[in-house]
Protein backbone atom coordinates (compact mmCIF):
# COMPACT_ATOMS: atom_id res chain seq x y z
CA UNK A 1 0.00 0.00 0.00
CA UNK A 2 2.73 2.45 0.95
CA UNK A 3 4.78 1.62 -2.14
CA UNK A 4 1.73 2.03 -4.38
CA UNK A 5 0.97 5.42 -2.83
CA UNK A 6 4.56 6.63 -3.30
CA UNK A 7 4.55 5.50 -6.95
CA UNK A 8 1.08 6.80 -7.73
CA UNK A 9 1.69 10.36 -6.49
CA UNK A 10 4.42 11.31 -9.03
CA UNK A 11 2.51 9.55 -11.84
CA UNK A 12 -0.58 11.60 -11.01
CA UNK A 13 1.52 14.74 -10.93
CA UNK A 14 2.83 13.99 -14.42
CA UNK A 15 -0.72 13.44 -15.64
CA UNK A 16 -1.84 16.70 -14.06
CA UNK A 17 1.07 18.53 -15.68
CA UNK A 18 -0.05 17.29 -19.11
CA UNK A 19 -3.62 18.38 -18.38
CA UNK A 20 -2.53 21.79 -17.10
CA UNK A 21 -0.26 22.39 -20.10
CA UNK A 22 -2.94 21.27 -22.58
CA UNK A 23 -5.60 23.44 -20.97
CA UNK A 24 -3.34 26.49 -20.98
CA UNK A 25 -2.47 25.85 -24.61
CA UNK A 26 -6.18 25.67 -25.49
CA UNK A 27 -6.73 29.29 -24.43
CA UNK A 28 -7.60 31.42 -27.50
CA UNK A 29 -4.85 33.74 -28.66
CA UNK A 30 -1.37 33.90 -27.16
CA UNK A 31 0.94 36.19 -25.21
CA UNK A 32 2.39 37.71 -28.40
CA UNK A 33 -1.04 38.98 -29.42
CA UNK A 34 -1.73 40.22 -25.89
CA UNK A 35 1.61 42.06 -25.77
CA UNK A 36 1.07 43.59 -29.21
CA UNK A 37 -2.45 44.72 -28.29
CA UNK A 38 -3.47 44.75 -31.96
CA UNK A 39 -0.77 47.21 -32.97
CA UNK A 40 1.78 44.79 -34.48
CA UNK A 41 2.15 43.60 -38.03
CA UNK A 42 2.22 39.92 -38.96
CA UNK A 43 6.03 40.07 -39.17
CA UNK A 44 6.30 41.66 -35.73
CA UNK A 45 3.97 39.04 -34.25
CA UNK A 46 6.11 36.30 -35.78
CA UNK A 47 9.21 37.90 -34.22
CA UNK A 48 7.53 38.05 -30.80
CA UNK A 49 6.53 34.39 -31.03
CA UNK A 50 10.10 33.44 -31.92
CA UNK A 51 11.45 35.55 -29.05
CA UNK A 52 9.12 33.90 -26.52
CA UNK A 53 9.42 30.37 -27.93
CA UNK A 54 5.78 30.23 -29.01
CA UNK A 55 6.78 29.16 -32.51
CA UNK A 56 8.03 25.78 -31.26
CA UNK A 57 5.89 22.65 -31.38
CA UNK A 58 3.64 22.09 -28.36
CA UNK A 59 5.42 18.88 -27.35
CA UNK A 60 8.79 20.68 -27.38
CA UNK A 61 7.44 23.45 -25.17
CA UNK A 62 5.90 20.90 -22.79
CA UNK A 63 9.15 18.96 -22.43
CA UNK A 64 11.11 22.16 -21.88
CA UNK A 65 8.60 23.37 -19.30
CA UNK A 66 8.47 20.02 -17.48
CA UNK A 67 12.26 19.74 -17.41
CA UNK A 68 12.45 23.26 -16.01
CA UNK A 69 9.99 22.37 -13.24
CA UNK A 70 12.11 19.36 -12.30
CA UNK A 71 15.10 21.70 -11.95
CA UNK A 72 13.07 24.22 -9.96
CA UNK A 73 12.77 26.65 -12.85
CA UNK A 74 9.19 27.67 -13.70
CA UNK A 75 10.32 29.82 -16.61
CA UNK A 76 9.76 33.51 -17.24
CA UNK A 77 6.64 35.56 -17.80
CA UNK A 78 5.91 36.02 -21.50
CA UNK A 79 4.68 39.55 -20.80
CA UNK A 80 7.04 41.03 -18.23
CA UNK A 81 10.09 38.81 -18.77
CA UNK A 82 10.41 38.35 -15.00
CA UNK A 83 10.94 34.87 -13.51
CA UNK A 84 7.65 33.16 -12.75
CA UNK A 85 9.02 31.97 -9.39
CA UNK A 86 9.62 35.61 -8.43
CA UNK A 87 6.08 36.62 -9.38
CA UNK A 88 4.60 33.71 -7.41
CA UNK A 89 6.91 34.34 -4.46
CA UNK A 90 5.62 37.90 -4.15
CA UNK A 91 1.98 36.80 -4.04
CA UNK A 92 2.34 33.49 -2.19
CA UNK A 93 2.52 34.85 1.40
CA UNK A 94 -0.77 36.73 1.02
CA UNK A 95 -2.54 33.68 -0.41
CA UNK A 96 -0.94 31.41 2.21
CA UNK A 97 -2.33 33.60 5.00
CA UNK A 98 -5.77 33.63 3.39
CA UNK A 99 -5.75 29.86 2.75
CA UNK A 100 -4.56 29.15 6.31
CA UNK A 101 -7.32 31.32 7.76
CA UNK A 102 -9.90 29.63 5.52
CA UNK A 103 -8.68 26.16 6.51
CA UNK A 104 -8.75 27.10 10.20
CA UNK A 105 -12.44 27.89 9.79
CA UNK A 106 -13.20 25.06 7.34
CA UNK A 107 -11.88 22.15 9.41
CA UNK A 108 -13.98 22.52 12.60
CA UNK A 109 -17.10 23.60 10.68
CA UNK A 110 -16.74 20.67 8.27
CA UNK A 111 -16.30 18.14 11.08
CA UNK A 112 -19.24 19.55 13.04
CA UNK A 113 -21.53 19.52 10.01
CA UNK A 114 -20.41 16.03 8.95
CA UNK A 115 -21.02 14.66 12.44
CA UNK A 116 -24.47 16.29 12.63
CA UNK A 117 -25.46 15.17 9.12
CA UNK A 118 -24.17 11.63 9.64
CA UNK A 119 -26.15 10.82 12.77
CA UNK A 120 -29.31 10.03 10.82
CA UNK A 121 -31.60 11.91 13.22
CA UNK A 122 -34.26 14.37 12.08
CA UNK A 123 -31.93 17.25 12.88
CA UNK A 124 -29.14 15.47 11.02
CA UNK A 125 -31.29 15.11 7.92
CA UNK A 126 -32.03 18.84 8.01
CA UNK A 127 -28.32 19.59 8.35
CA UNK A 128 -27.57 17.24 5.44
CA UNK A 129 -30.08 19.08 3.24
CA UNK A 130 -28.59 22.47 4.14
CA UNK A 131 -25.04 21.17 3.55
CA UNK A 132 -25.97 19.77 0.13
CA UNK A 133 -27.68 23.01 -0.89
CA UNK A 134 -24.80 25.18 0.32
CA UNK A 135 -22.21 23.04 -1.46
CA UNK A 136 -24.09 23.56 -4.73
CA UNK A 137 -24.01 27.37 -4.50
CA UNK A 138 -21.29 28.93 -6.71
CA UNK A 139 -18.44 30.62 -4.88
CA UNK A 140 -19.16 33.99 -6.46
CA UNK A 141 -22.76 33.90 -5.17
CA UNK A 142 -21.58 33.19 -1.61
CA UNK A 143 -19.05 36.02 -1.80
CA UNK A 144 -21.61 38.45 -3.20
CA UNK A 145 -24.22 37.52 -0.58
CA UNK A 146 -21.78 37.89 2.31
CA UNK A 147 -20.59 41.24 0.96
CA UNK A 148 -24.14 42.51 0.57
CA UNK A 149 -25.06 41.44 4.13
CA UNK A 150 -21.93 42.12 6.18
CA UNK A 151 -20.70 45.18 4.29
CA UNK A 152 -23.71 46.69 2.53
CA UNK A 153 -26.49 46.11 5.06
CA UNK A 154 -24.71 45.80 8.42
CA UNK A 155 -21.59 47.83 7.61
CA UNK A 156 -19.39 45.59 9.74
CA UNK A 157 -16.65 44.88 7.21
CA UNK A 158 -14.99 46.70 4.29
CA UNK A 159 -16.22 45.60 0.85
CA UNK A 160 -12.66 45.34 -0.50
CA UNK A 161 -9.58 43.68 0.98
CA UNK A 162 -6.66 45.89 -0.01
CA UNK A 163 -3.39 44.75 1.55
CA UNK A 164 -1.19 47.21 3.46
CA UNK A 165 2.01 48.39 1.82
CA UNK A 166 5.34 46.82 2.69
CA UNK A 167 4.17 43.22 2.76
CA UNK A 168 2.61 43.49 6.22
CA UNK A 169 0.08 40.87 7.30
CA UNK A 170 -3.52 41.82 6.48
CA UNK A 171 -5.71 43.04 9.31
CA UNK A 172 -8.48 40.70 10.55
CA UNK A 173 -11.23 42.86 9.04
CA UNK A 174 -9.49 42.64 5.66
CA UNK A 175 -9.35 38.84 5.86
CA UNK A 176 -12.87 38.29 7.19
CA UNK A 177 -14.95 38.42 4.00
CA UNK A 178 -12.49 36.51 1.76
CA UNK A 179 -12.02 33.88 4.48
CA UNK A 180 -15.74 33.36 4.98
CA UNK A 181 -16.34 33.26 1.21
CA UNK A 182 -13.78 30.48 0.88
CA UNK A 183 -14.51 28.55 4.06
CA UNK A 184 -18.30 28.22 3.99
CA UNK A 185 -18.64 26.46 0.59
CA UNK A 186 -15.51 24.39 1.30
CA UNK A 187 -16.83 23.25 4.69
CA UNK A 188 -20.20 22.34 3.17
CA UNK A 189 -18.56 20.41 0.34
CA UNK A 190 -16.22 18.55 2.70
CA UNK A 191 -19.06 17.74 5.09
CA UNK A 192 -21.14 16.39 2.20
CA UNK A 193 -18.31 13.98 1.34
CA UNK A 194 -17.53 13.03 4.93
CA UNK A 195 -21.05 12.47 6.26
CA UNK A 196 -21.26 9.01 4.67
CA UNK A 197 -18.05 8.00 6.43
CA UNK A 198 -19.46 9.28 9.72
CA UNK A 199 -22.71 7.36 9.19
CA UNK A 200 -20.77 4.20 8.43
CA UNK A 201 -18.52 4.64 11.47
CA UNK A 202 -21.53 5.08 13.78
CA UNK A 203 -22.87 1.68 12.71
CA UNK A 204 -19.67 -0.19 13.66
CA UNK A 205 -20.32 -2.74 16.46
CA UNK A 206 -17.84 -1.26 18.94
CA UNK A 207 -19.26 2.25 18.39
CA UNK A 208 -22.85 1.03 18.89
CA UNK A 209 -21.72 -0.78 22.01
CA UNK A 210 -20.24 2.45 23.33
CA UNK A 211 -23.58 4.18 22.80
CA UNK A 212 -25.37 1.38 24.66
CA UNK A 213 -22.94 1.64 27.55
CA UNK A 214 -23.94 5.28 27.93
CA UNK A 215 -20.59 6.86 27.12
CA UNK A 216 -20.62 10.58 26.45
CA UNK A 217 -21.00 11.86 22.91
CA UNK A 218 -17.62 13.58 23.11
CA UNK A 219 -15.80 10.44 24.25
CA UNK A 220 -17.40 8.34 21.52
CA UNK A 221 -16.45 10.93 18.89
CA UNK A 222 -12.84 11.23 20.02
CA UNK A 223 -11.99 7.67 21.06
CA UNK A 224 -14.09 5.47 18.81
CA UNK A 225 -15.16 7.43 15.73
CA UNK A 226 -12.15 9.74 15.34
CA UNK A 227 -9.61 7.05 14.37
CA UNK A 228 -11.99 5.73 11.70
CA UNK A 229 -12.31 9.21 10.21
CA UNK A 230 -8.63 10.16 10.24
CA UNK A 231 -7.54 8.94 6.80
CA UNK A 232 -10.80 9.81 4.97
CA UNK A 233 -10.86 13.26 6.58
CA UNK A 234 -7.26 13.97 5.53
CA UNK A 235 -8.04 12.77 2.01
CA UNK A 236 -11.08 15.04 1.79
CA UNK A 237 -9.19 17.94 3.32
CA UNK A 238 -6.45 17.55 0.72
CA UNK A 239 -9.02 17.94 -2.05
CA UNK A 240 -10.62 20.86 -0.21
CA UNK A 241 -7.23 22.54 0.27
CA UNK A 242 -6.46 22.26 -3.42
CA UNK A 243 -9.88 23.66 -4.18
CA UNK A 244 -9.27 26.56 -1.81
CA UNK A 245 -6.12 27.53 -3.68
CA UNK A 246 -8.04 27.42 -6.96
CA UNK A 247 -11.04 29.27 -5.50
CA UNK A 248 -8.85 32.20 -4.47
CA UNK A 249 -8.93 33.24 -8.16
CA UNK A 250 -12.57 34.22 -7.73
CA UNK A 251 -12.43 35.55 -4.18
CA UNK A 252 -9.22 37.56 -4.53
CA UNK A 253 -10.46 39.17 -7.74
CA UNK A 254 -13.81 40.10 -6.20
CA UNK A 255 -12.27 41.65 -3.09
CA UNK A 256 -9.14 43.17 -4.67
CA UNK A 257 -6.90 40.93 -2.56
CA UNK A 258 -3.44 40.81 -4.15
CA UNK A 259 -2.62 37.10 -4.02
CA UNK A 260 -2.00 34.16 -6.33
CA UNK A 261 -5.61 34.03 -7.46
CA UNK A 262 -5.51 37.58 -8.73
CA UNK A 263 -2.19 36.82 -10.43
CA UNK A 264 -3.76 33.77 -12.13
CA UNK A 265 -6.73 35.74 -13.43
CA UNK A 266 -4.45 38.39 -14.90
CA UNK A 267 -2.22 35.75 -16.46
CA UNK A 268 -5.20 34.02 -18.09
CA UNK A 269 -6.47 37.33 -19.46
CA UNK A 270 -3.05 38.09 -20.96
CA UNK A 271 -2.39 34.49 -22.11
CA UNK A 272 0.77 34.39 -19.98
CA UNK A 273 0.90 30.59 -20.06
CA UNK A 274 4.02 30.04 -17.89
CA UNK A 275 2.35 31.92 -15.02
CA UNK A 276 -0.96 30.09 -15.57
CA UNK A 277 0.75 26.70 -15.64
CA UNK A 278 2.94 27.30 -12.60
CA UNK A 279 0.05 28.60 -10.49
CA UNK A 280 -2.19 25.68 -11.49
CA UNK A 281 0.56 23.17 -10.77
CA UNK A 282 1.01 24.65 -7.30
CA UNK A 283 -2.67 24.06 -6.50
CA UNK A 284 -2.45 20.54 -7.91
CA UNK A 285 0.68 19.77 -5.89
CA UNK A 286 -1.09 20.86 -2.69
CA UNK A 287 -4.00 18.51 -3.40
CA UNK A 288 -1.82 15.56 -4.46
CA UNK A 289 0.49 16.03 -1.49
CA UNK A 290 -2.49 15.86 0.84
CA UNK A 291 -3.79 12.74 -0.91
CA UNK A 292 -0.39 11.09 -0.49
CA UNK A 293 -0.41 11.88 3.23
CA UNK A 294 -3.93 10.45 3.49
CA UNK A 295 -2.93 7.24 1.70
CA UNK A 296 0.05 6.81 4.02
CA UNK A 297 -2.14 7.41 7.06
CA UNK A 298 -4.64 4.84 5.79
CA UNK A 299 -1.86 2.28 5.37
CA UNK A 300 -0.43 2.95 8.83
CA UNK A 301 -3.66 3.20 10.83
CA UNK A 302 -6.02 0.69 9.21
CA UNK A 303 -5.21 -2.81 10.51
CA UNK A 304 -7.01 -4.41 7.58
CA UNK A 305 -4.38 -3.05 5.21
CA UNK A 306 -0.99 -4.65 5.24
CA UNK A 307 1.82 -2.37 4.11
CA UNK A 308 3.79 -3.72 1.17
Secondary structure, DSSP 8 states (H G I E B T S, - for coil): -HHHHHHHHHHHHHHHHHHHHHHHHTSSS-HHHHHHTT---HHHHHHHHHHHTTTS-HHHHHHHHHHHHHTT---B-TTT--BHHHHHHHHHHHHHHHHHHHHHHHHHHHHHHHHHHHS-SHHHHHHHHHHHHHHHS-HHHHHHHHIIIIIIIS--S-SS----GGG----HHHHHHHHHHHHHHHHHHHHHHHHHHHHHHHTSHHHHHHHHTT--HHHIIIIIIHHHHHHHHHHHHHHHHHHHHHHHHHHHHHHT--SHHHHHHHHHHTT-HHHHHHHHHHHHHHHHHHHHHHHHHHHHH-TTS---
